[in-house]
Amino acid sequence: MAHHYREMHFGCRICRWTAVFKLTLSLPRKIEENAGLEADYAFSLIWNKAQPRAFFHRYDFTRTAVNSNINKRIKREWIWNKMHIIEEHNGTLPHHVGRITSTIRNPNAKYVLEGEGAGTLFRVEDSTGDVSANERLDREKKAEYHLKAHILDRFTNKSLEQPSVFRIIVYDINDNAPVFVQKVFNGSVLEMSPLGTSVTKVTAVDADDPTILGNTRVSYKVIQGNQYFKIDDTGTIYTAVPDLDREKTPVYTIVVEAVDGHGLHSEESGTATVRISLTDINDNFPTFRKKNFHFEVPENTRLDGEVGRLEVEDIDEPQNRNTKYSFVQGPYQDTFRIEPNPFTNEGIIRPKKPLDFEKVSSYKFDVEATDADINYAYSRTKGSKSIASVTIKVLDVDEPPVFSQPFYIFEVQEESDIKKVIGSVSAHDPDRAKREIRYHILRSNYFKISTKGHIFALKPLDREESAWHNITVAANELEQDRIVPNLESHVPVYIKVTDINDNAPEFADVYNPKVCENAAPGKTVIMISAVDKDEMSPGVKFRFSLVSEESNFTLIDNHDSTANVTVKYGQFNRELVKTHYLPIIISDNGSPQQSSTNTLAIHVCKCNEEGDFTFCEEPAKQMGVSVQALLAILVCILTIIVIMVLIVMRKRHRKDLNILRKNVTDIHEQLVAYDEEGGGEMDTTSYDVSVLNSVRQTSMRSPRMTMENRPCVYSRVQKPPGNGISGTGEMGIMIEMKKDEADNDGDLLPYDTLHIYGYEGAESIAESLSSLGSGSSDSDIDYDFLNDWGPRFKMLAELYGLEPSEDLLY
């Protein structure tokens, strides 16, 4: 089966009509054997200016039997697929959209819609299939709706045919005006740009259907500021004049309008503001703010210091200011220079050489301000070069002395007489006062300077110690033989110490020559050379010679400051002499001639037949220690010794304190009153000092206590003078003397208890029995009377009645 189908649409925006043609085509009667098919295509013309109706297609396929007079339907199908409706229709709701049509002829058929807007936005008459819109449609919100149509049995709700999908297309009308994408646009263009220079571009959009002619075509125009700018249909803005000047108007604000192809315009969003900024170019000359500039500057202003600033005015932006200053008149271009300030555009005047009030007290010259980068094509009416007069007055100041030279170089021969003048410096007072000058050297241990500027050496100079000396000489002004403060100038002085031949040559290296004990005569042992601490000029030559010719070696001078040591006779005996010491005299050709004797130690070794050394006894190498290292070692040793001494003294001091404290405790515990018999438990009247006032035997002498027997931690109390003094008064005087002695002696320990061991009561019959006051074992005192005193003195009688020994002596 085959069929041909053609549909043609014709639309007119003004009359709004749609034409549909009906065409009947006769297909071949015989498509297949014993079968035929014919089709009818129905076209209808619908004309309605106010409301074009949707159209649909209806077509029937019938099959006719060849040998039968009865027609029989063989297929049923949907005969439509889309509907159309105009947006924003002004008619009464609901709006008729179209009709669903099928070839089914069933009175129980019911039409049902399903899909976008079905039941809400769209509804269908279930018996006729007419589709209506319940609301006015807006194509800009949704241009097409997809729905599905069902034909059901009204009673059983069974589908009579397969569902069919169709579309409802919303036709556009020109109901939207162009809208700018933003309310404010920004653009920029160089000032003085040519006519027609592009500035920026604006954009407006139209929401209508772009396939309909004229609905979305947007055109622009400038409604405010059109005397300076213009716009084309693409939205590009151009300059309308060639002389836009940023210095007059830096920013332009224009208003543009957008309309569509039918002239539709939105009052609210159909216009936009465009801010156009003019970009600056260097098109203006700088001009001085005043015609005359006056400056005052001290004469001691340093080089490249600031004298003054020339102010100019340039109405261009800072990045386009490039003012250059130049001298027009005046002979002082070598005295000053003008440096442009890139930030302020000012001209800074700086001195190129020192100013001197005594020579030139004022300067006057003319200065021109120009701009080398000016764009002359746009500066024809902007002005010309600017010239100003500059006057600089130099102020007199009290200046320090000025040396005649910026530096001095002198030469002096080493070891010269210290009274000889090395060189002289000279300075003067540049001011009108012309004060006297006094010199001195800063921090030098080698030189001194006289009041007249003559430099002398403090001691003979040694070139080998230091070939150059750099010193600084200071000059001060004197006023009434007193140095004027803050007026001091310095000058460097370089002193070269020239050389004299005062050092003898010596070996250039530490040589360690070896020779085979079977060496043949004439065998070269070593080649030696020499060096000299003096200045080695190209003409210096060294000569070598032997102190004695009796050795088994010969010295050959090569006459090039080197010499060869060779074997004279040969056949050395290691068993007799293992090392030969060869004294060599080295002399130079200087004036006066210097020479020295250097000893070369040659070791005799065993060798094989090829002359290679097989066994040598190397001498013990001497480990040299520099003076600095030796001093460091000595300082370390002394430091260690001092630390050890301090540690020992501290330990001894602590030990003495411990012994002292222990002895004090022992003495305190062993205090016994020997001349009193205690009352025991019956003694309730405490200690009676009056016992000490008993009658003493003057014939008995008290033993002297010596420090050799036992050290005493307290100083001895001298017996108070006078006879017949009562015990109480005597003890009181003694106690006060002891207290005064303890208060005034800072070496005593701070004990609150006063212990008296070196003084017994004045009236004691036995006098002192304490061993603290005992003398040596040679004492002639007889203590046998203690045996008569009773059992309480038995222990003392036994102790003092025996022959004293060293164990009992303290």
C-alpha positions in Angstrom: 0.0 0.0 0.0 1.3 3.4 -0.8 -0.1 6.9 -0.7 1.0 10.5 -1.4 0.2 13.3 1.0 1.0 17.0 0.7 0.0 19.8 2.9 0.4 23.5 2.0 0.1 26.4 4.4 -0.3 30.0 3.5 -0.3 32.7 6.1 -1.0 36.3 6.0 -0.1 38.5 9.1 -2.5 41.2 8.2 -5.6 39.2 7.1 -4.8 36.2 9.1 -6.1 33.5 6.9 -5.1 29.9 6.3 -5.8 27.8 3.3 -6.0 24.1 3.0 -6.4 22.4 -0.3 -8.2 19.2 -1.0 -6.6 16.9 -3.4 -7.8 13.6 -4.6 -5.2 11.2 -6.0 -6.0 8.0 -7.7 -3.5 5.4 -6.8 -2.9 2.4 -9.0 -6.0 0.2 -9.0 -4.0 -2.9 -8.6 -1.4 -2.6 -6.0 -1.2 -6.3 -5.3 -2.8 -9.3 -6.7 -6.7 -9.2 -6.5 -6.5 -6.0 -4.5 -7.0 -2.3 -5.1 -6.8 0.9 -3.1 -8.0 4.4 -3.6 -7.7 7.4 -1.3 -9.4 10.7 -1.0 -7.8 13.7 0.5 -10.0 16.4 1.7 -8.9 20.0 1.8 -11.0 22.8 3.2 -10.5 26.5 3.1 -11.3 28.4 6.3 -11.6 32.1 6.2 -12.0 34.2 9.3 -10.1 37.5 9.8 -10.9 37.6 13.4 -10.3 34.0 14.4 -8.5 31.6 12.1 -9.7 28.1 12.8 -7.3 25.3 13.4 -7.2 22.8 10.5 -6.8 19.1 10.4 -6.6 16.4 7.8 -9.1 13.7 7.1 -8.3 10.9 4.9 -9.9 7.5 4.2 -8.4 4.4 2.8 -10.8 1.9 1.3 -10.1 -1.4 -0.2 -12.3 -2.6 -3.0 -12.6 -6.2 -4.0 -12.1 -7.0 -7.6 -14.9 -9.4 -8.2 -17.4 -8.0 -5.6 -20.0 -5.2 -5.5 -19.6 -4.7 -1.7 -17.1 -2.2 -0.2 -15.3 -3.4 2.9 -13.3 -1.1 5.4 -10.0 -2.6 6.2 -8.3 0.0 8.5 -9.2 2.8 10.9 -6.8 5.6 12.0 -6.5 9.0 13.6 -6.9 11.6 10.9 -5.1 14.7 12.7 -1.8 15.4 14.4 -1.6 19.1 15.5 -3.6 22.2 16.3 -2.9 25.9 16.3 -4.0 28.9 18.5 -3.0 32.5 18.6 -1.5 33.9 21.8 -3.2 36.5 23.9 -6.5 35.9 22.0 -9.0 38.6 23.1 -12.2 36.6 22.5 -14.5 35.1 25.2 -13.1 32.2 27.1 -12.9 29.3 26.5 -11.3 29.6 23.1 -11.9 26.8 20.5 -8.7 25.2 19.5 -9.7 22.3 17.2 -11.4 18.9 17.1 -10.2 15.4 17.6 -11.5 13.3 14.7 -11.2 9.5 14.1 -12.7 7.1 11.5 -14.5 5.3 14.3 -18.2 5.6 14.2 -19.2 4.4 17.6 -22.0 6.3 19.5 -20.4 5.1 22.8 -17.0 6.7 22.0 -15.6 9.1 24.5 -12.6 11.5 24.0 -10.1 12.1 26.8 -7.0 14.3 26.9 -3.7 13.6 28.8 -0.5 15.6 28.9 0.6 19.2 29.4 -2.3 21.3 30.7 -4.9 18.6 30.1 -7.9 19.2 32.4 -6.7 22.6 33.5 -5.4 24.7 30.6 -7.1 22.6 27.9 -10.3 20.6 28.0 -12.0 18.3 25.4 -15.7 17.8 24.8 -15.9 14.0 25.3 -18.7 13.4 22.8 -17.5 15.6 19.9 -13.8 15.8 20.5 -13.7 19.7 20.4 -10.6 21.0 22.2 -10.8 24.4 24.0 -8.3 26.6 25.9 -9.5 27.9 29.3 -6.9 30.6 29.5 -5.2 33.1 27.2 -1.8 31.6 26.2 1.5 33.4 26.1 4.0 32.1 23.5 6.9 33.7 25.3 6.1 31.5 28.3 5.5 28.3 26.4 5.3 28.0 22.6 4.1 24.4 22.3 2.1 21.9 24.3 2.3 18.1 23.8 -0.8 16.1 24.6 -2.1 12.6 24.1 -5.7 11.8 22.9 -7.6 8.7 23.9 -10.9 7.2 22.5 -12.6 5.1 25.1 -15.8 3.2 25.4 -18.1 5.4 27.5 -19.4 2.5 29.5 -16.4 0.1 29.8 -13.6 2.8 29.6 -11.8 0.4 27.3 -9.6 2.0 24.6 -11.2 1.7 21.2 -8.0 2.7 19.4 -4.3 3.3 20.2 -3.7 6.7 21.8 -2.4 9.4 19.5 0.0 12.2 20.4 -0.6 15.6 19.1 0.7 19.2 19.5 -0.9 22.5 20.2 1.2 25.3 18.7 0.8 28.8 20.0 1.1 31.4 17.2 3.2 34.5 18.0 1.9 38.1 17.8 4.1 41.2 18.1 3.3 41.8 21.8 6.8 42.3 23.2 9.0 45.4 22.8 12.8 45.2 22.8 14.4 45.2 26.3 18.0 46.2 27.0 20.1 43.5 28.8 21.2 46.1 31.4 20.1 49.6 32.3 23.5 51.2 32.3 26.4 50.6 29.9 30.0 51.9 30.2 32.4 52.7 27.5 35.6 54.7 26.9 37.4 56.4 24.0 40.5 58.4 23.7 40.1 62.1 23.7 40.5 63.8 20.4 39.7 60.6 18.6 38.7 60.8 14.9 35.1 61.0 13.7 33.5 57.6 13.7 35.7 55.9 16.3 34.0 53.0 18.0 33.2 53.5 21.6 31.1 50.6 22.9 28.2 48.3 22.1 24.8 48.0 23.7 22.4 45.1 23.3 18.5 44.8 23.5 16.5 41.6 23.0 12.9 40.9 21.8 11.1 37.9 23.2 8.8 37.5 20.2 9.2 34.7 17.6 12.2 35.4 15.5 10.8 33.4 12.5 8.1 36.0 12.0 9.3 38.9 9.9 9.8 42.1 11.8 8.8 40.8 15.2 12.3 40.6 16.6 14.3 43.0 14.4 15.7 45.7 16.8 16.9 49.1 15.8 18.6 51.8 18.0 18.8 55.5 18.2 20.4 58.1 20.5 17.8 60.2 22.0 20.1 62.2 24.3 23.7 63.2 23.5 23.3 62.6 19.8 25.4 65.7 19.0 28.5 63.9 20.3 27.7 60.2 19.5 25.7 58.1 17.1 24.6 54.4 17.0 23.9 51.9 14.3 21.5 49.0 14.1 24.0 46.6 15.7 24.1 48.7 18.9 27.6 50.0 18.3 28.1 53.6 19.4 30.6 55.8 17.5 31.9 59.3 18.0 30.0 62.0 16.1 32.6 64.7 16.5 36.5 64.6 16.2 37.4 67.0 19.1 36.2 65.5 22.3 38.4 67.1 25.0 38.8 65.3 28.3 40.0 68.5 30.0 36.6 70.1 29.2 34.3 67.2 29.7 35.8 64.0 31.1 32.6 61.9 31.0 29.5 62.0 28.7 26.2 60.4 29.6 23.9 59.6 26.7 20.5 57.8 26.4 19.8 55.2 23.7 16.4 53.7 22.7 15.5 50.3 21.1 12.4 49.6 18.9 11.4 46.5 16.9 10.6 46.2 13.2 7.0 47.3 13.7 8.0 50.3 15.8 7.0 48.7 19.1 8.8 50.4 22.0 8.8 50.0 25.8 8.9 53.2 27.8 10.3 51.5 30.9 12.9 49.0 29.6 13.3 50.2 26.0 15.9 52.8 26.9 19.4 52.5 28.5 22.0 55.0 29.8 25.5 54.8 28.5 28.4 56.5 30.4 31.3 57.2 28.1 34.6 58.2 29.7 37.3 60.0 27.7 40.7 58.5 28.2 43.5 61.1 28.6 46.3 61.6 26.1 49.4 63.8 26.6 48.1 66.9 24.7 48.8 69.7 27.1 52.0 71.7 27.8 53.2 72.2 31.3 53.2 75.8 32.6 55.0 77.3 35.6 52.7 78.4 38.4 54.7 81.6 38.8 57.2 83.5 36.7 59.9 84.0 39.5 61.3 81.6 42.0 63.5 82.6 44.9 65.5 80.1 47.1 68.0 80.3 49.9 70.5 77.5 50.6 73.4 77.1 53.0 76.8 76.9 51.4 77.5 73.6 53.2 74.6 71.8 51.4 75.8 68.4 50.3 76.1 67.4 46.7 72.8 66.2 45.3 71.0 67.9 48.2 67.8 69.8 47.6 68.0 73.5 46.9 64.4 74.1 45.9 61.4 72.9 43.8 59.9 74.4 40.7 56.2 74.0 40.5 54.4 73.5 37.2 50.8 72.8 36.2 49.9 70.1 33.7 46.2 69.4 33.3 46.9 66.0 31.8 46.6 63.0 34.1 49.8 62.0 36.0 50.7 59.2 33.7 50.7 61.6 30.8 53.0 64.2 32.4 56.6 64.1 31.4 57.9 67.5 32.1 61.6 68.3 31.2 63.5 71.2 32.6 66.3 72.9 30.9 68.5 76.1 31.4 67.8 78.9 29.0 70.1 81.7 30.2 72.8 81.8 32.9 76.3 80.3 33.2 75.5 77.9 36.0 74.5 74.7 34.2 77.7 73.1 35.6 76.7 74.1 39.1 73.1 72.9 39.3 70.9 70.3 37.7 67.1 70.0 37.7 65.6 66.6 38.4 61.9 66.0 37.6 59.8 64.4 40.3 57.7 61.7 38.6 55.0 61.8 41.2 54.5 65.6 41.7 55.9 66.7 38.3 58.0 69.3 40.2 61.5 70.2 39.2 64.0 69.6 42.0 67.1 71.8 41.9 70.2 70.1 43.2 73.9 71.3 43.3 76.4 69.4 41.1 79.4 70.9 42.9 80.1 72.4 46.3 78.7 75.9 47.0 81.0 78.6 48.3 79.6 81.7 49.8 83.0 83.4 49.7 83.3 82.8 45.9 79.7 83.1 44.7 77.0 84.4 47.0 74.0 84.2 44.6 72.9 82.6 41.3 70.3 83.7 38.7 69.2 81.9 35.6 66.1 81.1 33.5 64.5 77.7 33.2 62.2 76.3 30.5 59.6 73.6 31.1 58.7 71.4 28.1 57.1 68.0 27.4 59.0 65.9 24.9 56.2 63.4 24.6 53.5 65.8 23.8 51.1 64.9 21.0 51.5 67.9 18.8 48.7 66.8 16.5 46.2 67.6 19.2 48.0 70.5 21.0 47.7 73.2 18.4 45.5 75.3 20.7 46.9 74.1 24.1 49.7 76.6 24.7 53.4 76.9 24.2 56.6 76.5 26.2 56.8 78.1 29.7 59.9 80.0 31.0 60.5 81.1 34.6 63.4 83.0 36.3 65.2 81.4 39.3 67.3 83.2 41.9 69.3 81.2 44.5 70.9 83.0 47.4 73.8 81.2 49.1 73.9 81.6 52.9 77.2 81.8 54.8 77.9 79.1 57.4 80.9 78.4 59.6 82.5 75.5 57.7 85.2 73.0 58.8 88.7 73.2 57.5 89.3 72.2 53.9 92.3 70.1 53.0 94.4 71.0 50.0 94.0 67.5 48.6 91.2 64.9 48.8 93.9 62.3 49.9 97.6 62.1 50.4 100.2 59.4 49.4 103.6 59.4 51.0 106.6 57.0 50.8 109.1 56.2 53.6 111.9 53.8 53.7 111.8 51.1 56.3 114.0 51.4 59.3 114.3 55.2 58.7 115.0 57.6 61.4 111.8 58.5 63.3 112.8 62.1 63.3 112.6 62.3 59.6 109.4 63.9 58.2 107.4 61.4 56.2 105.1 63.9 54.6 102.9 67.0 55.3 99.2 67.7 55.0 97.7 71.1 54.7 94.2 72.5 55.5 92.8 76.0 55.7 89.7 77.8 57.0 87.4 78.5 54.0 85.6 81.2 56.0 86.5 84.8 56.2 87.7 84.4 59.8 90.7 82.3 58.6 91.3 80.6 61.9 94.4 78.6 62.8 94.3 74.9 62.1 95.4 72.1 64.4 95.9 68.5 63.3 95.8 65.1 64.9 95.8 61.5 63.8 92.8 59.2 64.5 93.7 55.9 66.1 97.3 55.2 65.1 100.1 53.5 67.0 102.7 54.1 64.4 102.5 57.8 63.5 102.2 61.2 65.0 101.6 64.7 63.4 102.9 68.1 64.4 100.9 71.3 64.7 102.1 72.2 61.2 100.8 69.0 59.6 104.2 67.1 59.4 103.8 63.4 59.9 106.5 61.4 61.8 106.9 57.7 62.7 106.7 56.7 66.3 109.0 53.8 65.8 111.0 52.4 62.9 108.8 50.8 60.3 109.3 47.3 58.9 108.1 46.7 55.4 107.9 42.9 56.0 105.5 43.6 58.9 103.3 46.0 56.9 104.0 47.5 53.5 101.2 50.0 53.6 99.7 52.1 56.4 96.4 53.9 56.1 95.7 56.6 58.5 93.2 59.4 58.9 94.3 63.0 59.7 91.7 65.3 61.3 91.9 69.1 61.2 90.3 71.5 63.7 89.9 75.2 63.8 91.3 77.1 66.8 89.8 80.2 68.3 91.7 81.7 71.2 93.8 78.5 71.4 90.7 76.4 71.9 89.3 74.0 69.4 86.0 75.1 67.8 83.5 72.3 68.4 81.8 70.5 65.5 84.2 71.9 62.9 86.4 69.0 62.1 87.3 67.6 58.7 89.2 64.3 57.8 91.5 63.3 55.0 92.9 59.8 54.3 96.7 59.4 54.2 98.3 56.4 52.6 101.9 55.7 53.6 103.9 53.2 51.6 106.9 51.6 53.3 109.7 51.0 50.7 112.0 48.1 51.1 115.7 47.9 52.0 117.8 44.7 51.8 117.6 43.8 55.5 116.6 40.2 55.4 118.9 37.3 54.4 117.7 34.6 52.0 116.7 31.2 53.2 115.5 27.8 51.9 112.3 28.1 49.9 110.9 24.9 51.4 111.5 22.4 54.1 113.7 19.9 52.2 114.0 16.2 53.1 116.6 14.8 50.7 117.6 11.1 50.6 120.6 9.4 49.0 121.4 5.7 48.4 124.3 4.4 50.4 125.8 3.0 47.2 125.2 6.2 45.2 127.7 6.9 42.4 129.8 10.1 42.3 128.0 12.9 40.5 124.6 11.6 41.4 122.2 14.6 42.0 120.6 14.4 45.4 118.3 17.4 45.3 117.9 20.8 43.7 117.3 23.6 46.2 116.1 27.2 45.8 115.8 30.2 48.1 113.4 33.0 49.0 113.8 36.4 50.6 111.4 38.3 52.8 112.5 41.5 51.1 110.8 42.7 48.0 111.6 40.3 45.2 112.5 42.5 42.2 113.3 40.8 38.9 117.0 41.5 39.3 117.3 39.6 42.6 119.7 36.6 42.3 120.8 34.2 45.0 124.2 32.4 45.2 124.8 29.1 47.0 128.1 27.8 48.5 129.2 25.2 51.0 130.7 26.1 54.4 133.2 23.3 54.1 134.4 21.3 51.1 135.3 18.3 53.3 132.0 16.5 53.0 131.0 13.8 50.5 128.7 16.3 48.7 129.3 18.9 46.1 127.1 22.1 45.6 126.7 23.3 42.0 125.2 26.8 41.6 122.9 27.0 38.6 123.1 30.8 38.5 119.3 31.1 38.4 118.7 31.2 42.2 118.8 27.4 42.4 121.6 24.9 43.1 122.1 21.1 42.8 123.5 19.0 45.6 125.4 16.1 44.1 127.5 13.1 45.5 131.2 13.8 45.5 132.8 10.4 46.3 130.0 8.0 46.8 129.7 4.9 48.9 128.0 6.0 52.1 127.9 3.8 55.2 124.6 3.8 57.0 126.1 1.9 60.0 128.4 4.8 60.7 126.3 7.9 59.7 122.7 7.7 58.8 122.2 11.5 58.4 124.6 14.0 56.9 124.2 17.6 57.8 125.3 19.9 55.0 125.7 23.7 55.9 125.0 25.8 52.9 125.6 29.6 52.6 122.9 31.5 50.7 123.6 35.1 49.8 121.8 37.7 47.7 123.0 40.5 45.4 121.4 43.4 47.3 123.0 46.4 48.9 124.0 45.7 51.6 124.5 42.1 50.8 122.7 39.6 53.1 123.6 36.0 53.6 122.5 33.1 55.9 123.7 29.6 56.6 121.0 26.9 56.2 121.6 23.3 57.1 120.4 20.5 54.7 119.8 17.1 56.4 120.5 14.3 53.9 119.4 10.8 55.0 121.3 7.7 53.8 119.0 4.9 52.7 119.2 1.4 51.4 118.4 1.0 47.8 118.0 -1.8 45.3 119.9 -2.3 42.1 117.6 0.1 40.2 118.4 2.9 42.7 114.9 2.8 44.4 114.9 3.4 48.1 114.0 0.3 50.1 114.6 1.3 53.7 115.0 4.7 55.3 114.8 5.8 58.8 112.7 8.8 58.8 113.7 11.4 61.5 111.1 12.3 64.1 109.1 15.2 62.7 109.1 18.3 64.8 105.6 19.5 65.4 105.8 23.2 65.2 103.5 25.3 67.4 102.7 28.9 66.5 103.1 31.6 69.0 99.3 32.3 69.0 98.6 28.6 69.7 101.2 28.6 72.5 99.6 31.6 74.1 96.2 30.1 73.9 97.5 26.9 75.6 99.1 28.9 78.4 95.9 31.0 79.0 93.9 27.8 79.2 96.4 26.2 81.7 96.4 29.4 83.9 92.6 29.5 83.8 92.4 25.8 85.0 94.9 26.5 87.7 93.0 29.5 89.0 89.7 27.6 89.0 91.4 24.7 90.9 92.8 27.1 93.5 89.4 28.8 94.0 87.8 25.3 94.4 90.4 24.3 97.0 90.1 27.6 98.9 86.3 27.3 98.9 86.5 23.7 100.3 89.0 24.7 102.9 86.9 27.7 103.9 83.9 25.4 104.3 86.0 22.9 106.3 87.2 25.7 108.7 83.7 26.8 109.2 82.6 23.3 110.1 85.5 22.8 112.5 84.8 26.2 114.1 81.2 25.3 114.6 82.1 21.9 116.0 84.7 23.4 118.4 82.2 26.0 119.6 79.7 23.3 120.3 82.3 21.2 122.2 83.5 24.2 124.2 79.9 25.1 125.0 79.2 21.6 126.3 82.4 21.3 128.4 82.1 24.6 130.4 82.8 23.7 134.0 83.2 26.0 137.0 86.2 24.5 138.8 86.2 26.8 141.8 82.7 25.9 143.0 81.1 22.9 144.4 77.7 22.5 143.2 74.8 22.2 145.6 73.2 19.3 143.8 69.5 18.9 144.2 69.5 21.2 147.2 70.8 24.1 145.1 67.7 26.2 144.4 69.3 29.7 144.3 70.8 29.2 140.8 74.4 30.1 140.1 76.1 32.4 142.5 78.7 34.6 140.9 79.9 35.8 144.3 81.8 32.5 144.6 84.3 33.9 142.1 85.1 36.6 144.7 86.8 34.3 147.2 90.3 34.9 148.4 92.8 34.1 145.7 96.4 33.2 146.4 98.5 35.9 144.8 101.6 33.8 145.1 100.2 31.4 142.5 100.5 32.5 139.0 98.1 31.6 136.3 99.3 29.5 133.5 99.5 31.4 130.2 97.5 30.1 127.5 99.3 29.9 124.2 97.8 29.5 120.7 100.3 26.8 119.9 98.6 24.4 122.4 95.0 24.8 121.1 93.4 27.4 118.9 90.8 29.5 120.6 87.7 30.6 118.7 87.3 33.6 120.8 89.7 36.3 121.6 91.3 36.4 125.0 89.9 38.8 127.5 92.5 40.8 129.2 92.3 41.0 133.0 90.9 44.4 134.0 93.4 46.5 135.9 93.1 47.4 139.6 93.3 45.5 142.9 90.8 45.0 145.5 87.9 45.5 143.1 84.8 43.6 144.1 84.0 40.5 142.1 80.7 41.8 140.9 82.2 45.0 139.5 85.2 43.1 138.0 83.0 40.6 136.2 80.7 43.4 134.9 83.7 45.3 133.5 85.0 42.1 132.0 81.7 41.2 130.4 81.3 44.7 129.0 84.8 44.6 127.5 84.0 41.3 125.9 80.8 42.5 124.5 82.4 45.6 123.1 85.2 43.4 121.6 82.7 41.1 120.0 80.6 43.9 118.6 83.6 45.5 116.9 85.2 42.3 115.6 83.6 41.4 112.2 85.4 38.1 112.0 83.6 36.5 114.9 80.6 34.3 114.4 77.2 35.8 115.3 76.6 33.9 118.5 74.3 35.4 121.1 75.9 33.6 124.1 79.2 34.9 125.4 81.7 32.2 126.5 84.7 33.2 128.6 87.5 30.7 128.8 90.6 32.7 129.1 89.7 34.3 132.4 89.0 32.8 135.8 87.6 34.6 138.8 90.0 37.0 140.4 89.5 35.5 143.9 89.9 31.8 143.0 92.1 30.0 145.4 93.4 27.5 142.9 93.4 30.1 140.2 92.8 28.7 136.7 92.4 24.9 136.4 91.3 25.0 132.8 93.5 23.3 130.3 92.7 26.1 127.8 95.2 28.3 129.7 97.7 25.6 130.3 101.2 26.0 129.0 103.4 23.2 127.9 104.3 19.9 129.7 107.1 21.8 131.3 104.8 23.6 133.8 106.1 23.6 137.4 102.7 23.8 139.1 102.0 21.0 141.6 98.5 19.7 141.6 98.8 17.2 144.3 96.7 19.3 146.6 93.7 18.2 144.6 93.8 14.9 146.4 93.0 16.7 149.7 89.8 18.2 148.3 87.7 15.1 148.5 86.2 12.6 146.1 84.6 15.2 143.9 88.1 16.3 142.7 89.4 12.8 142.4 89.2 12.8 138.6 91.0 16.1 138.4 93.7 14.9 140.8 94.2 11.8 138.6 94.4 13.9 135.4 96.7 16.6 136.7 98.7 14.4 139.1 100.0 12.2 136.2 102.9 13.2 134.0 101.3 15.2 131.1 101.5 13.7 127.7 100.9 15.0 124.2 97.5 13.3 124.1 96.3 15.6 126.9 97.4 18.8 125.2 95.2 20.7 122.9 
